[in-house]
Amino acid sequence: MAAIEGRYCIDRFEAALEQLDAEAPPREHPHSRPVEGKRVRAISEAGRFPQSYISQQEAAEACRLAGKRLCSGAEWQRACRGPSGSLYPYGTRFRSGLCNDEGVSPLRLLYGPQAPADHRTMNDPRLVQVAGTVARSGHFARCATEEGVFDLVGNVHEWTDDPRGVFRGGYFLDTKTLGEGCAYVTEGHSTAYRDYSTGFRCCADL
């Protein structure tokens, strides 16, 4: 984890999951499998695919089982903007190719241009298995803050602890529609909502 201003710590990488149940976890594409009631713990580790298809409620529990918690919106913002308060983790202006934010649309590839945005379609496990979608944590090495936190913009959306159902940072297709870079915020979802783009990372008190 990275310490932020001596006040709290944040995971350097978006969270993957470690299954704690006796049942064997899936060997292939575990990041595309929903939690579905299993006991899972958050892991922050370079080179792993971050978990998608996770709700805020499930993300909070995975952080708790790791001895951590979901970040507040203010904590997430400070970590993303860095000590200089920049709009992107790497600086003040958008730079193409630094973060995973110019990927392909798996919905369009698998379902065509009129893909329905319903629960079944949005939670199809094949979506993040398409090349050009979710990348392994830290793969975009220049998508990092001065304090060494990776992928805060792009790759997967990141849940925060806001009870209004808020996730931040955009994902592999969009980091501008609902605010640019670190200012990207999606509000108004149920805390039980999940889809192929929703992920998370954890924070902890010092």
matplotlib code that plots the C-alpha trace (Angstrom):
import matplotlib.pyplot as plt

x = [0.0, 1.0, 0.8, -0.9, 0.2, 0.7, -3.1, -4.2, -3.0, -4.4, -3.7, -1.2, -3.2, -6.8, -8.1, -8.2, -9.9, -8.7, -11.5, -11.7, -14.3, -13.3, -14.6, -11.8, -11.8, -12.1, -8.8, -9.6, -10.6, -11.5, -11.8, -14.8, -16.7, -19.2, -18.8, -22.2, -22.1, -18.6, -16.2, -13.5, -10.6, -9.2, -5.6, -3.6, -0.8, 0.9, 0.3, -3.1, -6.3, -8.5, -11.8, -14.9, -18.5, -18.5, -21.0, -20.1, -21.4, -19.2, -16.2, -16.6, -16.8, -13.7, -11.8, -13.0, -11.8, -8.4, -8.3, -9.0, -12.0, -13.3, -11.9, -13.9, -14.5, -12.1, -9.4, -9.7, -9.6, -6.5, -4.7, -5.6, -4.7, -1.5, 0.2, 0.0, -3.7, -3.4, -6.4, -4.7, -2.5, 0.4, -0.2, -2.5, -3.5, -4.7, -2.0, -3.0, -1.7, -0.6, -3.6, -6.0, -8.7, -8.9, -9.9, -12.5, -16.2, -16.8, -20.6, -20.4, -18.1, -20.2, -23.7, -23.5, -24.1, -27.5, -26.4, -29.0, -27.8, -29.6, -28.3, -27.7, -25.8, -23.8, -22.7, -21.7, -18.4, -17.0, -16.9, -13.6, -12.0, -12.0, -8.6, -8.4, -10.6, -9.3, -5.5, -3.4, -2.7, 0.4, 0.6, 0.2, 3.3, 3.0, -0.5, 0.8, 0.8, 3.9, 3.2, 3.2, -0.5, -1.5, -4.5, -6.6, -7.9, -9.2, -9.1, -12.1, -14.3, -13.6, -16.2, -15.9, -17.8, -20.5, -23.9, -25.3, -23.6, -20.6, -17.7, -14.8, -12.0, -13.7, -12.8, -11.1, -13.5, -14.2, -12.5, -14.2, -18.0, -18.8, -15.9, -12.3, -9.7, -9.6, -12.8, -14.8, -17.6, -20.6, -23.4, -26.9, -26.4, -27.7, -24.9, -25.8, -25.2, -22.5, -21.4, -18.3, -16.7, -17.1, -14.0, -12.4, -9.4, -9.1, -7.8, -6.7, -6.1, -2.5]
y = [0.0, 3.6, 6.0, 9.3, 12.3, 10.2, 10.0, 6.7, 4.0, 3.0, -0.1, 0.5, -1.8, -2.5, -5.5, -9.1, -11.7, -14.6, -17.2, -18.3, -21.0, -24.7, -24.9, -24.6, -21.3, -21.2, -21.7, -19.6, -16.0, -15.7, -11.9, -12.5, -14.6, -12.8, -13.3, -14.9, -15.3, -16.7, -15.5, -13.6, -11.4, -8.4, -8.8, -5.9, -7.3, -6.3, -8.5, -9.8, -9.0, -6.9, -8.2, -7.0, -7.9, -6.9, -4.7, -2.1, -4.4, -7.3, -5.0, -3.6, -7.1, -8.2, -5.2, -6.0, -9.6, -8.2, -6.0, -2.9, -0.9, 0.9, 4.3, 7.4, 9.6, 12.3, 9.7, 8.3, 11.8, 12.8, 9.6, 10.0, 13.7, 13.4, 16.1, 18.5, 18.1, 17.2, 16.1, 12.8, 10.6, 11.4, 15.1, 18.0, 17.0, 13.8, 11.8, 9.0, 5.5, 6.2, 4.5, 1.8, 4.2, 3.6, 0.0, -1.8, -2.3, -5.9, -5.3, -4.2, -7.1, -9.8, -8.4, -5.9, -2.1, -2.3, -4.3, -4.3, -2.8, -5.2, -7.2, -10.4, -8.8, -6.4, -9.4, -11.7, -13.2, -13.1, -9.3, -8.8, -11.8, -9.8, -8.5, -4.8, -4.6, -5.1, -5.2, -6.7, -4.4, -2.2, -3.2, 0.5, 1.4, 5.2, 5.3, 6.0, 8.8, 10.4, 8.2, 5.0, 4.2, 2.6, 2.5, 5.0, 6.2, 3.7, -0.1, -0.7, 1.6, 1.7, 1.6, 4.1, 3.8, 6.4, 4.9, 6.6, 3.9, 5.8, 4.6, 6.6, 6.9, 5.6, 2.3, 1.0, 2.7, 6.0, 8.4, 11.6, 11.3, 11.8, 14.0, 14.0, 11.7, 11.9, 13.9, 11.0, 9.9, 7.7, 8.2, 6.8, 3.1, 0.6, -0.7, -4.1, -3.1, -4.8, -5.2, -6.0, -2.6, -2.4, -3.0, -1.6, -1.1, -0.8, 1.8, 1.4, 3.7, 4.3]
z = [0.0, -0.5, 2.5, 1.6, 3.6, 6.7, 7.1, 5.4, 3.0, -0.4, -2.4, -5.1, -7.5, -8.2, -6.3, -7.3, -5.1, -3.1, -2.4, 1.3, 0.9, 0.7, -2.8, -5.4, -7.2, -11.0, -12.8, -15.8, -15.9, -12.1, -12.5, -14.8, -12.2, -9.9, -6.1, -5.8, -2.0, -1.7, 1.0, -0.8, 0.3, -1.6, -3.0, -4.4, -6.6, -9.8, -12.8, -11.8, -13.6, -11.3, -10.3, -12.4, -11.8, -8.2, -6.2, -3.7, -0.9, -2.1, -2.5, 1.0, 2.5, 0.5, 1.9, 5.4, 5.2, 4.1, 7.2, 5.1, 3.9, 0.9, 0.3, 0.8, -2.2, -0.7, -0.1, -3.6, -5.1, -3.2, -4.1, -7.8, -8.0, -6.1, -3.9, -6.8, -7.4, -11.1, -13.3, -14.2, -12.1, -14.4, -14.9, -15.8, -19.3, -21.1, -22.8, -25.1, -24.3, -20.7, -19.1, -20.2, -21.4, -25.1, -25.3, -27.4, -26.8, -25.9, -25.9, -29.5, -30.5, -28.9, -29.3, -32.2, -32.3, -30.6, -27.6, -24.8, -21.6, -19.4, -16.3, -18.2, -21.0, -18.8, -16.7, -19.4, -18.2, -21.7, -21.9, -20.0, -21.7, -25.0, -25.9, -25.5, -22.4, -18.8, -18.5, -15.7, -12.8, -13.5, -17.1, -18.0, -16.0, -16.8, -15.4, -11.9, -9.4, -7.9, -4.8, -6.8, -7.1, -10.5, -12.7, -10.8, -14.1, -16.7, -16.6, -14.2, -12.3, -8.6, -5.9, -3.0, 0.3, -0.6, 0.3, -2.8, -5.0, -6.3, -8.4, -9.8, -12.4, -15.5, -17.2, -20.3, -22.7, -21.1, -18.7, -19.9, -20.2, -16.5, -15.6, -16.9, -15.4, -11.6, -11.7, -13.3, -11.1, -11.6, -9.0, -8.3, -8.6, -6.1, -3.7, -5.0, -8.7, -10.6, -14.3, -16.4, -15.7, -11.9, -9.7, -6.6, -4.4, -0.7, 1.8, 5.4, 8.4, 9.4]

ax = plt.figure().add_subplot(projection="3d")
ax.plot(x, y, z, "-o")
ax.set_aspect("equal")
plt.show()
